[in-house]
Amino acid sequence: MIPWLIAALAALPGIVACFRIEAMHNHLVEHIDRQVAHLRKVTIVSTQDAVNAITAQLVKAQREIVLRIADVQAQLDAAGVAEKVDLSSLTAAAQALDDVVADAEPAA
């Protein structure tokens, strides 16, 4: 009986270690899952910030192009040579840039 008791007592730390290792493993898995979820959110936010920045830059460029074309047209009109200079290809190119992203439909 005593050899069995000694063997059981000798195995006890190993059994306890197995349970402790399993608990640590579960904790690490939960921690990694939380970190992955957080990184996904950060990536999405970062991507959205980049898209927003590019959109703002494109809107600014579109406004500047339209203003420059209007300025050139006004200068041509003031010089009395508007009928001799064709801005239709320039206007079409600006419109093509504007058409890259569809305009937002007004809210009903």
C-alpha positions in Angstrom: 0.0 0.0 0.0 2.8 2.4 0.9 4.5 2.1 -2.6 1.2 3.1 -4.2 0.9 6.0 -1.9 4.4 7.1 -2.6 3.8 6.8 -6.4 0.6 8.8 -6.1 2.3 11.5 -4.1 5.1 11.6 -6.6 2.6 11.9 -9.5 0.6 14.7 -7.8 2.9 17.6 -8.8 2.8 16.4 -12.4 -1.0 16.3 -12.4 -1.2 19.7 -10.8 1.3 21.0 -13.4 -0.9 19.7 -16.2 -3.9 21.5 -14.9 -1.8 24.7 -14.5 -0.4 24.5 -18.0 -3.9 24.0 -19.4 -5.1 27.1 -17.5 -2.2 29.1 -18.8 -2.8 27.9 -22.3 -6.5 28.9 -22.1 -5.5 32.3 -20.8 -3.0 32.8 -23.6 -5.5 31.8 -26.2 -8.1 34.3 -24.8 -5.4 37.0 -24.7 -4.3 36.3 -28.3 -8.0 36.3 -29.5 -8.5 39.7 -27.8 -5.3 41.1 -29.4 -6.3 39.8 -32.9 -9.7 41.4 -32.5 -8.1 44.7 -31.5 -5.7 44.6 -34.4 -8.5 44.0 -36.8 -10.3 47.1 -35.5 -7.1 49.1 -35.7 -6.5 48.0 -39.2 -10.0 48.8 -40.3 -9.8 52.3 -38.7 -6.4 52.9 -40.2 -7.7 51.8 -43.7 -10.7 54.1 -43.3 -8.5 57.0 -42.3 -6.4 56.5 -45.4 -9.5 56.3 -47.6 -10.9 59.5 -46.0 -7.6 61.3 -46.5 -7.5 60.3 -50.2 -11.1 61.2 -50.7 -10.5 64.7 -49.2 -7.5 65.2 -51.4 -9.4 64.2 -54.5 -12.3 66.5 -53.6 -9.9 69.3 -53.1 -8.2 68.6 -56.4 -11.6 68.4 -58.2 -12.6 71.8 -56.8 -9.2 73.4 -57.8 -9.5 72.0 -61.3 -13.0 73.3 -61.8 -12.0 76.7 -60.5 -8.9 76.8 -62.8 -11.0 75.9 -65.8 -13.5 78.6 -64.9 -10.6 81.1 -64.4 -9.2 80.2 -67.9 -12.6 80.6 -69.5 -13.1 84.0 -67.8 -9.6 85.1 -69.1 -10.5 83.9 -72.6 -13.8 85.7 -72.5 -12.1 88.9 -71.2 -9.5 88.8 -74.0 -12.3 88.2 -76.6 -10.7 85.0 -77.8 -13.0 82.5 -76.2 -14.4 81.3 -79.6 -10.8 80.6 -80.8 -9.8 78.3 -77.9 -11.6 75.1 -77.3 -11.8 74.0 -73.6 -14.1 71.1 -74.3 -11.4 68.4 -74.1 -10.1 70.0 -70.8 -13.6 70.1 -69.4 -14.2 66.5 -70.5 -11.0 65.4 -68.8 -12.0 67.1 -65.6 -15.5 65.5 -65.8 -13.8 62.1 -66.4 -11.8 62.6 -63.2 -15.0 63.6 -61.4 -16.8 60.5 -62.7 -14.2 58.2 -61.0 -16.3 58.3 -57.9 -20.0 58.6 -58.2 -21.6 61.7 -56.6 -23.5 61.1 -53.4 -27.3 61.1 -54.0 -29.1 63.8 -52.0 -31.0 62.5 -49.0 -34.8 62.3 -49.6 
